[in-house]
């Protein structure tokens, strides 16, 4: 059997094998776990094979013409300038192909944008560099931060299975329910992307985008910010845990109780004064967790990038300004607002720590009541 005949017989076999194994190709689109993601995948494969057919036809005709009408065979080139029939054909055929492709694409896009009749609505807010989730009408909200250890990032520990794709508090949703996402941002443009759901929406400051999903099987699904949003863009993962409705209700009830308890404890804390030792101990832990990456563990910052706290006028003299900048951040800089991220106890402790660590030694204590008063004054 000639080599040409072998190739002729093997091409259909290869195409069939490629179609059967498309879902297993590591470079192919993720097939996903939702009905919408399946529609997107099937649309992708349909368009892919249409493009393959177009490519095969166009290049087939081109190479056939090159071989069949080559100069070595003594073929004389045709002499013509224009052909109305050809002009009509190469305009009409692409239009028909585009219409054929547009019909399923339009149906899928309409389904992707239909956020009506949702069972659960979650406000997703991007912030440098974390996600904030708020369950509307449920009094449940929390921040979700990267949980990968710094030692792994710095190559001191072996990297885990979900390196840079693990968080301290995942978003929890019920299975079999339509979950609507409202996306916005506190600062710059982020993008909430979970490939398994076929959900990828920009979170723009001052604007709200919508998307939705419906997951049928319990499981853990991971994603990340897909919009370059600053120096820690790579450390902004998304983890979604889908639970059965009964498990979800139990989790939601536990969260509501936890938040109610935390609010009650903060109210009690307003009437209490913590000691310097307690404030410094809690403040050091909070500083290492939230502030040391920029201002450095020794408080000296990074020259020209992040200001030093050690010996700074803010930490040594301006107590009210210090509370304000930790509470509300500083516009135009990387300094975030921690008023909603930390508890009153943590806020009071970290400010006290910064005013008394590294030789600052102001001797001043900042209590939860001071932070609360500043927050209330800011809101008036």
ABEGO torsion letter per residue (X at the ends): XBAAAAAAAAAAAAAAAAAAAAAABAABBBAEABAAAAAAAAAAAAAAAAAAAAAAAAAAAAAAAAAAABAAAGBBBBBBABBAAAAAAAAAAAAAAAAAAAAAAAAAAAAAABABGBABBBBBBBBOBBBBBBBBGAGBBBBBBBABBAAAAAGABBBBAABGABBABBBBBBBGBBBBBBBBBABBBBBBBBAAAGBBBBBBBGBBBBBBBBBABBEBBBBBBABBAEAAAAABBBBBBBBBAAAAAAAAAAAAAAAAAAAAAAAAAAABBBBAAAAAAAAAAAAAAAAAAAAEAAGAEBBGABBBABGBAAAAABAAAAAAAAAAEBBGBABBBAAAABBAAAAAAAAAAAAABGGAGAGBBBBAAAAAAAAAAAAX
